[in-house]
Amino acid sequence: MDITLEEIIEHGNKWFDTVMGGGSTEEQAAFFLHPDSRIYVIHSGITINFPEHVTLHKQWINEFHKFGEFELIPLNDSPSRVRAIGTVYWQAEYPNRPPPNLIKSVVGEDWILERTPSGELKFVLYINTFHHLLPDSASLSLD
C-alpha cells in the first residue's frame, strides 16, 4: 500500500482548513476525484453537495478539527485506493446564538481515497457515520 496514514491526515487537515476558511465550492470540490461528489451523512440520511456544504459552514465561526484514531484498509493497487475509518473531534460556534452556542462533537469519518496519476490524494467517497454531541454542546442540525 503506497498511501500512508500520514498522507491521509495531511489531506484531511488541508480539507478541514479549506472548509473552515470559507473555501468556495470549487476549492472544496478539488479535494474529490469527482467534482460533483456529495458528502453522505448516515445518521440522518441526507447528502450534502458542495454549495450546500459551503452555506452550512458559513453559519459557524471558530471551527476546530482534531483527528482521533484512524484505521487504513487497503482496497486496490491500481489505482491505489484505501479506506480510512476513524473519528474527528469537531467544534464550531454559532456567533449570534445565546449559550450554549458551541457545538462540541465527535464525528465518525469513513472515507475512500485514491491516488491520482499526478500523485495527489482525492476523496472518492466521503461519509459521516455519526455526530456524537458532547453533553454541554449546542444543538446541531445539518438539514
Residue, then its C-alpha position, 0 to 999 in steps of 0.5 A: m500500500d503506497i498511501t500512508l496514514e500520514e498522507i491521509i491526515e495531511h489531506g484531511n487537515k488541508w480539507f478541514d482548513t479549506v472548509m473552515g476558511g470559507g473555501s468556495t465550492e470549487e476549492q472544496a470540490a478539488f479535494f474529490l476525484h469527482p467534482d460533483s461528489r456529495i458528502y453522505v451523512i448516515h445518521s440522518g440520511i441526507t447528502i450534502n453537495f458542495p454549495e450546500h456544504v459551503t452555506l452550512h459552514k458559513q453559519w459557524i465561526n471558530e471551527f476546530h478539527k482534531f483527528g482521533e484514531f484512524e484505521l487504513i484498509p487497503l482496497n486496490d493497487s491500481p489505482s491505489r485506493v484505501r479506506a480510512i475509518g476513524t473519528v474527528y473531534w469537531q467544534a464550531e460556534y454559532p456567533n449570534r446564538p445565546p449559550p450554549n452556542l458551541i457545538k462540541s462533537v465527535v464525528g465518525e469519518d469513513w472515507i475512500l481515497e485514491r491516488t491520482p496519476s499526478g500523485e495527489l490524494k482525492f476523496v472518492l467517497y466521503i461519509n459521516t457515520f455519526h455526530h456524537l454531541l458532547p453533553d454541554s454542546a449546542s444543538l446541531s442540525l445539518d438539514 
